[in-house]
Amino acid sequence: MAGRRRHARRRSPPGYGYDAPITIRIGSRRSANRYHEMQATGPRDAGRFARLVDDQVRMHPDDPLMISINGHQNWLSELLGACFEDYWEGISELSRELQFAGTAQFPEKASMSGQYVPWTFITDQINVPEVYYWSVGMEPPESDEERSMPVIEQYRMRVGVWSLGRGACRFDRGVSTTLIFTRNTPVAEHVVGEIMFPYLYANQDLSQPRGDEEGVCFIFIRLYWLLTDWQNILRALITRLDEAEINSHGQQFPVKLRTRTMHIEVDRIYELKDYLRFHSRSFKKLKKLQTDVPVSEQKDPLWDDMDDSIDDLEQFDSKLDSLKERFNNLLDLEFNIQNAEQSDDSSFLTTVATLFLPISFLASVFGITTITWPAIYYLYVALPILVLSCIFVFVYPITVRRYQKARYGLESTKITLRPRDFTMLGKELPDGVDLPGESRTSRLKNRAQRHSVGEKAAPRSRSRARSQSRLRGEKDGSYSA
């Protein structure tokens, strides 16, 4: 690799020392062990890495090559340059962005120069944090704070992909190569080592010949199905909504704690919607590539799978909006209940003031120094006034309610449901509906049949009433024009 370019080593961020190892897994679908694993600690491991890639290519020619890299070091470009064409500088930068950048990257062509045009993307896979641990037989870490909820960072599993396609591998130009980058975390190590390779290789479509456009679509949707499950997130949100409703109805916690928790949930939903929209836009962008592939390959089931994923994401987006609205309604209910309780307290204080205000006024009158009435007079006057105040406080509200009920007729506005206005079982239309084109005789016949079984059909207009009267008169001979 004499023609390979070399760059000055840059200082690594904290936690990523120059000699910190990177776990690299090199796999092939027909390999007995699914993949071969190595620990790279510097550019001196480039030869060992090249031998592993060469062995996989020679043992399984034309079989798709999958390489996972968990971590980042500045010398990664020198390591990858031992096996692949000069995309390796951009590949190293993609790995750096995955580790340290805060933004995702849509699937896009990495370079417009050269014979081969690789595709890259960085996406945040979203799932319930505990699922990432449970899926690999691990127990999720316990939270330090009681009743604390996971931050949005714990929902994410960042994955970067560089789809080199065919022609990039120096040892066999016919091998399709895909590089998958993850962060160097225990969960990522277990997911990649125990789940990712078996899942990707279990699908026979992986070995199907595809161009660069179809290849990146296949990898994107398979990783999405493996690592992202919005249904899990919706189920977790519904569970917390039920918990919030129980706490709200039972008032098991202070109202400040309940409302603060629900505000956090609403903020979490807004954040999750941003990731969901990113997934939706990515799928829609990749779906446009269908027009670029040959007509014979446009019938690939892959494109139908992408359409289904887009439809599912739209439904998940609508469901998140519904959950957000329910949380907001529960927040409004909390504030309304709080206002009602304050109103009840104010009403109680008003009642107490109404009872004792006359007595307090009377005490102030007797407290005037110029008045020399005997003290017993205060008792004679205060007791009747207290009795009158009690009668006023308890009888006046009842009298007002009864007056309003009698004056405004609240019960008279109640609407009574009628059977003829509804469709009975086994019928398509209510009985009171006149079908277009139905003759007058058939309408009268139908109403007569309903009347014979005990239902009195009310005329819908004066003309229909006259028609019914005429029909009855013709039957008994008493009708006259």
C-alpha positions as CSV (number, residue, x, y, z in Angstrom):
1,M,0.0,0.0,0.0
2,A,2.8,2.4,-0.9
3,G,0.4,4.7,-2.7
4,R,-1.8,5.2,0.3
5,R,-1.9,8.7,1.7
6,R,-1.0,9.3,5.3
7,H,-2.2,12.2,7.5
8,A,-0.9,13.7,10.7
9,R,-2.2,12.1,13.8
10,R,-4.7,14.4,15.5
11,R,-5.2,14.5,19.2
12,S,-8.1,12.3,20.3
13,P,-10.9,13.5,22.5
14,P,-11.0,12.4,26.2
15,G,-11.7,8.7,26.6
16,Y,-10.3,7.9,23.2
17,G,-6.6,7.5,23.7
18,Y,-4.2,6.8,20.8
19,D,-3.8,3.2,22.0
20,A,-7.4,2.6,23.0
21,P,-8.7,-0.6,21.3
22,I,-11.4,-0.6,18.7
23,T,-13.5,-3.8,18.2
24,I,-13.8,-4.8,14.6
25,R,-16.0,-7.6,13.3
26,I,-15.6,-8.9,9.8
27,G,-18.4,-11.1,8.7
28,S,-19.8,-13.0,5.7
29,R,-23.2,-14.6,5.3
30,R,-21.8,-18.0,4.6
31,S,-19.2,-17.9,7.3
32,A,-19.6,-20.6,9.9
33,N,-18.9,-18.2,12.8
34,R,-20.9,-15.3,11.2
35,Y,-18.0,-13.0,11.8
36,H,-14.3,-12.8,12.9
37,E,-13.5,-10.4,15.7
38,M,-10.3,-8.5,16.3
39,Q,-9.1,-5.7,18.6
40,A,-7.2,-3.0,16.8
41,T,-5.0,-0.7,18.9
42,G,-3.2,1.3,16.2
43,P,-2.2,1.5,12.5
44,R,0.2,-1.4,13.1
45,D,-2.8,-3.7,13.0
46,A,-3.6,-2.8,9.4
47,G,-1.8,-5.9,8.1
48,R,-3.9,-8.2,10.4
49,F,-7.1,-6.5,9.4
50,A,-6.2,-6.9,5.7
51,R,-5.5,-10.6,6.2
52,L,-8.9,-11.2,7.8
53,V,-10.7,-9.4,5.0
54,D,-8.6,-11.3,2.4
55,D,-9.5,-14.6,4.0
56,Q,-13.2,-13.8,4.0
57,V,-13.2,-12.8,0.4
58,R,-11.2,-15.8,-0.8
59,M,-13.3,-18.3,1.2
60,H,-16.6,-16.8,0.2
61,P,-16.2,-15.1,-3.2
62,D,-19.0,-12.7,-4.3
63,D,-20.6,-12.9,-0.9
64,P,-21.6,-9.6,0.7
65,L,-19.0,-8.4,3.2
66,M,-20.2,-6.8,6.4
67,I,-17.8,-5.0,8.7
68,S,-18.7,-3.4,12.1
69,I,-16.5,-0.9,13.8
70,N,-17.3,0.0,17.4
71,G,-15.4,3.1,18.3
72,H,-13.2,5.8,16.7
73,Q,-9.5,6.6,16.6
74,N,-7.5,9.0,14.4
75,W,-5.6,6.1,12.9
76,L,-8.7,4.5,11.7
77,S,-8.2,5.9,8.2
78,E,-4.8,4.2,7.9
79,L,-6.4,0.9,9.0
80,L,-9.2,1.0,6.4
81,G,-7.0,2.2,3.7
82,A,-5.3,-1.2,3.7
83,C,-8.3,-2.9,2.1
84,F,-10.4,-0.3,0.4
85,E,-10.1,2.4,-2.2
86,D,-9.4,6.0,-1.2
87,Y,-12.8,6.5,0.4
88,W,-11.2,5.8,3.7
89,E,-10.5,9.4,4.6
90,G,-14.2,10.2,4.3
91,I,-15.1,7.0,6.1
92,S,-12.9,8.0,9.1
93,E,-14.7,11.4,9.2
94,L,-18.1,9.6,9.2
95,S,-17.0,7.6,12.2
96,R,-15.8,10.8,14.0
97,E,-19.2,12.5,13.4
98,L,-21.0,9.4,14.7
99,Q,-19.0,9.5,17.9
100,F,-19.0,13.2,18.7
101,A,-21.4,15.2,16.5
102,G,-25.0,15.8,17.7
103,T,-26.7,15.8,14.4
104,A,-27.9,12.9,12.2
105,Q,-27.2,12.6,8.4
106,F,-29.7,11.7,5.7
107,P,-28.7,8.9,3.3
108,E,-26.7,10.6,0.6
109,K,-24.0,10.0,-2.0
110,A,-20.7,10.5,-0.3
111,S,-18.7,11.5,-3.4
112,M,-19.6,12.4,-7.0
113,S,-16.0,11.7,-8.3
114,G,-14.5,8.4,-9.3
115,Q,-16.0,5.3,-10.9
116,Y,-17.8,4.2,-7.7
117,V,-20.2,6.4,-5.7
118,P,-20.6,5.1,-2.1
119,W,-23.6,6.0,0.1
120,T,-23.5,7.1,3.7
121,F,-25.9,8.0,6.5
122,I,-25.9,8.5,10.3
123,T,-29.3,7.7,11.9
124,D,-30.6,7.6,15.5
125,Q,-32.4,4.4,16.0
126,I,-35.1,4.9,18.6
127,N,-36.5,2.3,21.1
128,V,-37.4,1.9,24.7
129,P,-34.1,2.1,26.7
130,E,-34.8,-1.1,28.6
131,V,-35.4,-3.0,25.4
132,Y,-31.8,-2.5,24.3
133,Y,-30.7,-4.3,27.5
134,W,-33.5,-6.9,27.7
135,S,-32.9,-8.0,24.1
136,V,-29.3,-9.1,24.9
137,G,-30.1,-10.6,28.3
138,M,-28.8,-7.6,30.3
139,E,-30.5,-5.7,33.1
140,P,-30.9,-2.0,32.5
141,P,-29.0,0.3,34.9
142,E,-31.1,1.6,37.8
143,S,-31.8,5.3,38.0
144,D,-30.3,7.2,40.9
145,E,-33.3,9.4,41.4
146,E,-36.7,8.1,42.4
147,R,-39.4,8.2,39.7
148,S,-37.0,9.7,37.2
149,M,-37.6,9.1,33.5
150,P,-34.9,8.3,30.9
151,V,-33.5,11.2,29.0
152,I,-33.8,11.2,25.2
153,E,-30.2,10.1,24.8
154,Q,-31.1,6.7,26.3
155,Y,-33.7,6.2,23.7
156,R,-31.1,6.5,20.9
157,M,-28.7,4.1,19.4
158,R,-26.6,5.9,16.9
159,V,-25.6,3.9,13.8
160,G,-23.4,5.1,10.9
161,V,-23.3,3.3,7.6
162,W,-21.0,3.5,4.7
163,S,-22.3,1.4,1.8
164,L,-19.3,1.0,-0.5
165,G,-21.1,-1.3,-2.9
166,R,-19.1,-3.2,-5.5
167,G,-15.7,-2.3,-6.7
168,A,-14.2,-0.8,-3.5
169,C,-12.6,-3.9,-2.1
170,R,-9.0,-4.2,-3.3
171,F,-9.0,-8.0,-3.0
172,D,-12.2,-8.7,-5.0
173,R,-13.9,-6.0,-7.0
174,G,-17.1,-8.0,-7.2
175,V,-17.7,-8.0,-3.4
176,S,-20.3,-5.7,-2.1
177,T,-19.0,-4.1,1.2
178,T,-20.9,-2.3,3.9
179,L,-19.3,-0.7,7.0
180,I,-21.4,-0.2,10.1
181,F,-20.2,2.1,12.8
182,T,-21.5,2.3,16.4
183,R,-20.4,3.9,19.6
184,N,-18.1,2.0,22.0
185,T,-20.8,1.2,24.7
186,P,-21.6,-2.2,26.3
187,V,-25.0,-2.2,24.8
188,A,-23.7,-1.6,21.3
189,E,-21.1,-4.3,21.7
190,H,-23.8,-6.9,22.7
191,V,-26.3,-5.8,20.0
192,V,-23.7,-5.9,17.2
193,G,-22.1,-9.2,18.4
194,E,-25.2,-11.1,19.3
195,I,-28.1,-9.7,17.2
196,M,-27.0,-7.6,14.3
197,F,-24.9,-10.1,12.2
198,P,-27.3,-13.1,12.7
199,Y,-30.3,-10.8,11.8
200,L,-28.8,-9.4,8.7
201,Y,-27.5,-12.7,7.4
202,A,-30.7,-14.5,8.1
203,N,-32.3,-12.8,5.2
204,Q,-31.5,-14.4,1.9
205,D,-32.1,-11.2,0.1
206,L,-28.8,-10.0,1.3
207,S,-27.0,-12.0,-1.4
208,Q,-29.3,-10.7,-4.1
209,P,-27.3,-8.6,-6.7
210,R,-28.2,-5.0,-6.2
211,G,-26.8,-1.6,-7.3
212,D,-25.7,1.1,-4.9
213,E,-29.1,2.6,-4.7
214,E,-30.9,-0.6,-3.7
215,G,-28.1,-1.7,-1.4
216,V,-28.3,1.4,0.8
217,C,-32.1,1.1,0.9
218,F,-31.8,-2.6,2.0
219,I,-29.3,-1.8,4.8
220,F,-31.3,1.2,6.0
221,I,-34.6,-0.6,6.3
222,R,-33.0,-3.7,7.9
223,L,-31.3,-1.7,10.6
224,Y,-34.4,0.3,11.2
225,W,-36.5,-2.9,11.7
226,L,-33.8,-4.4,13.9
227,L,-33.1,-1.4,16.2
228,T,-36.1,0.9,16.0
229,D,-39.6,0.1,17.2
230,W,-42.0,3.0,17.6
231,Q,-44.7,0.6,18.8
232,N,-42.6,-0.1,21.9
233,I,-42.3,3.7,22.6
234,L,-46.0,4.2,22.1
235,R,-46.7,1.4,24.5
236,A,-44.4,2.9,27.1
237,L,-46.0,6.3,26.7
238,I,-49.5,4.9,27.1
239,T,-48.3,3.1,30.3
240,R,-47.1,6.4,31.7
241,L,-50.3,8.1,30.7
242,D,-52.3,5.5,32.6
243,E,-50.1,6.0,35.6
244,A,-50.5,9.8,35.4
245,E,-54.3,9.4,35.2
246,I,-54.3,7.1,38.3
247,N,-52.1,9.6,40.2
248,S,-54.3,12.5,39.1
249,H,-57.6,10.8,40.2
250,G,-56.2,9.5,43.4
251,Q,-54.1,12.6,44.1
252,Q,-51.4,10.3,45.5
253,F,-48.6,12.9,44.9
254,P,-48.5,16.7,45.2
255,V,-50.0,18.5,42.3
256,K,-46.6,20.2,41.5
257,L,-45.0,16.8,41.1
258,R,-47.8,15.5,38.9
259,T,-47.9,18.4,36.6
260,R,-44.1,18.6,36.3
261,T,-44.0,14.9,35.4
262,M,-46.6,15.4,32.7
263,H,-44.8,18.5,31.3
264,I,-41.7,16.3,31.0
265,E,-43.7,13.7,29.1
266,V,-45.0,16.3,26.7
267,D,-41.5,17.6,26.1
268,R,-40.4,14.0,25.5
269,I,-43.1,13.5,22.9
270,Y,-42.0,16.7,21.0
271,E,-38.4,15.3,20.9
272,L,-39.5,11.9,19.8
273,K,-41.5,13.4,17.0
274,D,-38.4,15.0,15.6
275,Y,-36.7,11.6,15.4
276,L,-39.8,10.1,13.8
277,R,-39.9,12.8,11.2
278,F,-36.3,12.2,10.4
279,H,-37.0,8.5,9.8
280,S,-40.0,9.4,7.6
281,R,-38.0,11.9,5.5
282,S,-35.2,9.3,5.1
283,F,-37.6,6.7,3.8
284,K,-39.2,9.1,1.5
285,K,-35.9,10.2,0.2
286,L,-34.7,6.7,-0.4
287,K,-38.1,5.7,-2.0
288,K,-37.3,8.2,-4.8
289,L,-34.4,6.0,-5.9
290,Q,-36.9,3.5,-7.2
291,T,-37.1,5.5,-10.4
292,D,-33.3,5.3,-10.9
293,V,-33.1,1.5,-10.9
294,P,-33.8,-0.6,-14.0
295,V,-37.5,-1.4,-14.7
296,S,-36.9,-5.1,-14.0
297,E,-35.7,-4.3,-10.4
298,Q,-38.6,-1.9,-9.6
299,K,-40.8,-4.9,-8.7
300,D,-38.4,-5.8,-5.8
301,P,-40.4,-6.4,-2.6
302,L,-37.9,-4.0,-1.0
303,W,-39.9,-1.0,-2.3
304,D,-43.2,-2.4,-1.0
305,D,-41.5,-2.7,2.4
306,M,-40.5,0.9,2.3
307,D,-44.0,2.0,1.4
308,D,-45.3,0.0,4.4
309,S,-42.7,1.7,6.7
310,I,-43.7,5.1,5.5
311,D,-47.4,4.4,6.2
312,D,-46.5,3.0,9.7
313,L,-44.5,6.1,10.5
314,E,-47.5,8.4,9.5
315,Q,-49.7,6.4,11.9
316,F,-47.1,6.6,14.7
317,D,-46.9,10.3,14.2
318,S,-50.7,10.6,14.5
319,K,-50.7,8.5,17.6
320,L,-48.0,10.6,19.2
321,D,-50.2,13.7,18.5
322,S,-53.1,11.9,20.2
323,L,-51.0,11.0,23.3
324,K,-49.6,14.6,23.5
325,E,-53.2,16.0,23.4
326,R,-54.3,13.5,26.2
327,F,-51.4,14.6,28.4
328,N,-52.3,18.3,27.8
329,N,-55.9,17.5,28.6
330,L,-54.8,15.9,31.8
331,L,-52.7,18.9,32.6
332,D,-55.8,21.2,32.0
333,L,-57.8,18.9,34.3
334,E,-55.2,19.2,37.0
335,F,-55.3,23.0,36.8
336,N,-59.2,23.0,36.7
337,I,-59.3,20.8,39.8
338,Q,-56.9,23.0,41.6
339,N,-59.0,26.1,40.7
340,A,-62.1,24.3,41.8
341,E,-60.5,23.4,45.1
342,Q,-59.5,27.0,45.6
343,S,-63.0,28.1,44.7
344,D,-64.4,25.7,47.3
345,D,-62.0,27.0,49.9
346,S,-63.1,30.6,49.1
347,S,-66.7,29.6,49.3
348,F,-66.2,28.1,52.7
349,L,-64.4,31.2,53.9
350,T,-67.3,33.3,52.5
351,T,-69.8,31.2,54.4
352,V,-67.9,31.6,57.6
353,A,-67.7,35.4,57.0
354,T,-71.4,35.5,56.3
355,L,-72.2,33.7,59.6
356,F,-69.9,35.8,61.9
357,L,-69.9,39.2,60.2
358,P,-73.2,40.3,61.7
359,I,-72.1,39.2,65.2
360,S,-68.7,40.9,64.7
361,F,-70.5,44.1,63.7
362,L,-72.8,43.8,66.8
363,A,-69.8,43.3,69.0
364,S,-68.2,46.5,67.6
365,V,-71.4,48.4,68.4
366,F,-71.5,47.2,72.0
367,G,-67.8,48.0,72.3
368,I,-68.5,51.7,71.9
369,T,-67.6,53.3,75.2
370,T,-70.4,55.8,75.1
371,I,-73.0,53.0,75.1
372,T,-73.8,51.7,78.6
373,W,-76.2,48.8,77.7
374,P,-75.9,45.8,79.9
375,A,-73.8,43.0,78.6
376,I,-76.7,40.5,78.6
377,Y,-78.3,42.6,75.9
378,Y,-75.6,41.5,73.5
379,L,-76.5,37.9,74.0
380,Y,-80.2,38.6,73.5
381,V,-79.5,40.3,70.1
382,A,-76.6,38.0,68.9
383,L,-78.4,34.7,69.2
384,P,-81.3,35.6,66.9
385,I,-79.0,37.2,64.4
386,L,-76.8,34.0,64.4
387,V,-79.9,31.9,63.8
388,L,-81.0,34.2,61.0
389,S,-77.5,34.0,59.4
390,C,-77.5,30.2,59.6
391,I,-80.9,30.1,57.9
392,F,-79.8,32.5,55.2
393,V,-76.5,30.6,54.5
394,F,-78.1,27.2,54.2
395,V,-81.5,28.0,52.8
396,Y,-80.7,30.7,50.3
397,P,-78.6,28.5,47.9
398,I,-81.3,25.8,47.9
399,T,-84.0,28.3,47.2
400,V,-82.0,29.8,44.3
401,R,-81.5,26.4,42.7
402,R,-85.1,25.5,43.0
403,Y,-86.2,28.8,41.5
404,Q,-83.8,28.4,38.5
405,K,-85.1,24.8,37.9
406,A,-88.7,26.0,37.9
407,R,-88.1,29.2,36.0
408,Y,-85.8,28.0,33.2
409,G,-87.0,24.4,32.8
410,L,-83.6,22.7,32.7
411,E,-85.2,19.2,32.4
412,S,-87.3,20.2,29.4
413,T,-84.3,20.6,27.2
414,K,-83.3,17.0,27.6
415,I,-83.4,15.2,24.2
416,T,-85.2,11.9,24.1
417,L,-83.8,9.3,21.7
418,R,-86.3,7.8,19.2
419,P,-85.9,4.4,17.7
420,R,-86.9,5.5,14.2
421,D,-84.0,7.9,14.0
422,F,-81.4,5.1,14.3
423,T,-80.5,2.1,12.2
424,M,-81.5,-1.2,13.7
425,L,-79.4,-4.4,13.5
426,G,-79.7,-6.0,10.1
427,K,-80.8,-2.8,8.4
428,E,-79.0,-0.2,6.3
429,L,-81.1,2.9,6.9
430,P,-83.3,4.2,9.7
431,D,-87.0,3.7,9.3
432,G,-87.7,7.4,9.1
433,V,-85.6,7.8,5.9
434,D,-87.4,8.1,2.6
435,L,-85.4,6.6,-0.2
436,P,-85.1,8.5,-3.5
437,G,-87.6,7.2,-6.1
438,E,-89.8,5.5,-3.5
439,S,-93.5,5.9,-4.4
440,R,-96.1,7.4,-2.1
441,T,-98.0,4.1,-1.9
442,S,-94.9,2.1,-0.8
443,R,-94.1,4.8,1.8
444,L,-97.6,4.6,3.2
445,K,-97.5,0.8,3.1
446,N,-94.3,0.7,5.1
447,R,-95.6,3.1,7.7
448,A,-98.8,1.1,8.0
449,Q,-96.7,-2.0,8.6
450,R,-94.8,-0.3,11.3
451,H,-98.0,0.9,12.9
452,S,-99.4,-2.6,12.9
453,V,-96.5,-3.8,15.0
454,G,-97.0,-1.1,17.6
455,E,-94.9,1.8,16.4
456,K,-96.8,5.0,15.7
457,A,-95.1,6.8,12.8
458,A,-95.4,10.5,13.1
459,P,-96.0,12.4,9.8
460,R,-93.0,14.3,8.6
461,S,-95.1,17.1,7.0
462,R,-98.7,18.4,6.6
463,S,-99.0,16.9,3.1
464,R,-98.0,13.5,4.3
465,A,-100.5,13.9,7.2
466,R,-103.3,14.7,4.7
467,S,-102.3,11.7,2.6
468,Q,-102.5,9.4,5.6
469,S,-105.9,10.8,6.5
470,R,-107.1,10.3,2.9
471,L,-106.0,6.7,2.9
472,R,-107.8,5.9,6.1
473,G,-111.0,7.6,4.8
474,E,-110.9,5.6,1.6
475,K,-110.7,2.4,3.6
476,D,-113.7,3.0,5.7
477,G,-115.8,4.9,3.1
478,S,-116.0,8.2,5.0
479,Y,-113.6,10.2,3.0
480,S,-115.0,13.1,0.9
481,A,-113.0,15.4,-1.3
